[in-house]
Amino acid sequence: MPKLGVNIDHVATLRQQRQAGFPDVLFAANVCEKAGADSIVAHLREDRRHMQDKDIFLLRRGLKKRFNLEMSMARDIVDIACRVLPDQATLVPEKRRELTTEGGLDVVGQPRRVARTAARLKKKGIEVSLFIEPSVKQIEMTSRLGIGIIELHTGRFANCRSPRARGRELRVIRDAAAYAASLGLVVNAGHGLDYSNVCPISSLREIYELNIGYSIICQALLTGLEEAVRQMKALVK
């Protein structure tokens, strides 16, 4: 059964709308842990649009389960990660004007920078994952750099509007997951997954963990956060 990582960025998004002291990010994370989340995911973006530096330090001190910090390779962000010491750092591409991460990290186009950043994080005892497209070339370069964890970008699958297109994208993810696993990589997946589309991805036997955030936080407005996480956990099962 795949594990469930819950991304709580949008708890901070709501707080930042009013620059208020609530909702409390750590409290929300602890509710997710209680409801069955296997890890907590937070993205410290360069523009600090939701998570703030202090949130990341508070999460590190207050979480009971695994902490996965999503981050760019910007020097100041890497500096913070090396001080916070999350259990895992997931390197993602980042553009200032994007609403959300638009695609996977181009490992093939910048192997030296990726290797240099990964080496610095690993030296601090942080496991490194790369958020990449379900592409053979990206998977092969990740393996060549000695990075043992990937997260496959499921955005194209999630955005498909026809069953035929979704089936095609599912096959791409399935084949990529199988190939990555054959190279000995731990295969995670995420982006755009929700209560209506998660099951085909969670049924892929190579998937170790699914990282899901926005849809859970939206569902929490209707059911409460604990129940929203429980419902997603049941679907992942």
Buried (B, 14 or more C-beta within 10 A) or exposed (E): EBBBBBBBBBBBBBBBEEEEEEBBBBEBBBBBBEBBBBBBBBBBBEEEBBBBBEBBEBBBEBBEBBBBBBBBBBEEBBEBBBEBBBBBBBBBBBEEEEEEBEBBBBBBEBBEEBBEBBEBBBEBEBBBBBBBBBBEEBBBBBBEBEBBBBBBBBBBBBEBEEEEEBEEBBEBBBEBBEBBBEBEBBBBBBBBBBBEBBEBBBEBEBBBBBBBBBBBBEBBEEEEBBEBBBBBBEBBE
